[in-house]
Amino acid sequence: MSDWTSGYVADVGYTYGYYQELNPLRVRLAFLNIGQALPDEGTHCELGFGQGLSVNMHAAASGSTWHANDFNPAQAGFAKTLARASGANVHLTDQAFADFCQRSDLPDFDSIGLHGIWSWISDENRSVIVDFVRRKLKVGGVLYISYNTYPGWAAFAPMRDLLLEHKKAMAAPGHGIVANLDEALTFAEKLMATNPLYAQANPTIRQRLSMLKTQDRNYLAHEYFNRNWLPMNFATMAGWLSPAKLNYACSAHYIEHIDAINLSADQRTLLSEIPDEIFRETVRDFMLNQQFRRDYWVKGARNLNPLAQAEAFRAQRIILVQPRGDVNLKAKGALGEATLREGVYNPVLDALADHKAKTLGQIEQAVKGSGLVFEHVREVAMVLCGIGSLTPVQDDATVSRAKKQTDKLNAHVLEQARGRSDLNYLASPLTGGGVAVNRLQQLFLLAISQGKKQPAEWVPWVWQTLAAQSQKIIKEGKMLDTPEENLAELTLQANAFAEKQWPILRALQVA
């Protein structure tokens, strides 16, 4: 009997995560920042969609056509329930990469995305994907790809191998992969307690092991227990993608665009002396001790002239997605936490405090009295979008077209919140993707949808829903015992939600 998993973990499902880098709208700001021509938007593909939260939210919220594939039929089945709920133009399959990528009925794509796939598949499947990108990505199209990389994995890679070898040699039959993982982690701690020379030479190992014990076990099983696992340096990745005629564009992680908080002056000087882009990016990874890369690549890079870049930047809309008073003027880069300049950032935040979408050009005009110029506005947009305080916004026609689909998808997710707590995102037609909304907040929204207008009305309804399932609130790691304690905590959270999150969700047309 053939192994349909190809060595990939299928014993447990992947987590219900949402990955904003797969959102085609995110590409625009990144490309404008580096002065490259913007890709078209219309037809997109995601390979290895996991539980399908990202692809469904992007399909519903963008109004564009999506094709996506994941080998796991259980995950594909769940993803299809979301697709049916939204009615979006999304086509989901559970084929092997070799089968999906050879289909003759697929269109050419404006973007192709892979998150958390490349490092965990065989070289044979990597070749299949590169050939698919070569044939199916349009000229000017963008590939998003994430992968484990060196030198950040150099020290811990042997420990990953040890965990996998423990599973092969020591796992008790019938215990299941999560139990096997816990047993392997326990063994690794015992090994560290003997103070091996490996730990002495790599003092961060103990800290990373401790961090692993706090992480989701399904995620760790997929990260560490796949048969195929290969971190790859940037130059090797560039070699893989070269046959697909791809050029490196930029990081999909906006904060990495800001050299001032990631690189010292000496490091920036050294990089400026390296003419070869591939080698320069490889050296930069050493400076950052890069462990995980999230990159945009483009087929046929075209530079914008300065006028076109400035005009396109000024036309880009953004919106504030945090309460104005909650925005922390700190940004964490490779050099540590940087304090952002209040005189530059506060005027821009004040201009966006009403949570209405505005173009960068409109913001430029609004802050002129503060002595700011467009370069300041551009910096603020990149940094605050990078830390999640701001987000790019689609045009009004796209928002209007997507709204019916996001409403239907969100209604489905809210109904699911009555009995589960793992779908922590809703779709916004403004952002073209997902917005983090936890279970209690979703239950408040569900109460609102049923005509309960005030927090005092939401709380008893939510508590009744939880109590019927013998569920209680956990506060600061401790479960609240009595109904009075639970109702008091729900009241605090409901009032905070009504004051802070609800107005923003309305502005994003989520609620």
Secondary structure by P-SEA (a helix, b strand, c coil): cccccccccccccccccccccccaaaaaaaaaaabbbbbbcccccccccccaaaaaaaaaaacbbbbbccccaaaaaaaaaaaaaacccbbbbbccaaaaaaccccccccbbbbccccccccaaaaaaaaaaaaccccccbbbbbbbbbccccccaaaaaaaaaaaaaccccccccaaaaaaaaaaaaaaaaaaccaaaaaccaaaaaaaaaaaccaaaaaaaccccbbbbbcaaaaaaaacccccccccccccccccccccccaaaaaaaaacccaaaaaaaaaaaaccccccbbbbcbbbbbcaaaaaaaaaabbbbbcccccccccccccccccccccccccaaaaaaacccccccaaaaaaaaccccccaaaaaaaaaaaaaaccbbbbccaaaaaaaaaaaaaaaaaaaaaccccccccbbbbccccbbbbbcaaaaaaaaaaaaccccaaaaaaaaaaaaaaacbbbbccccccccaaaaaaaaaaaaaaaaaccaaaaaaaccc
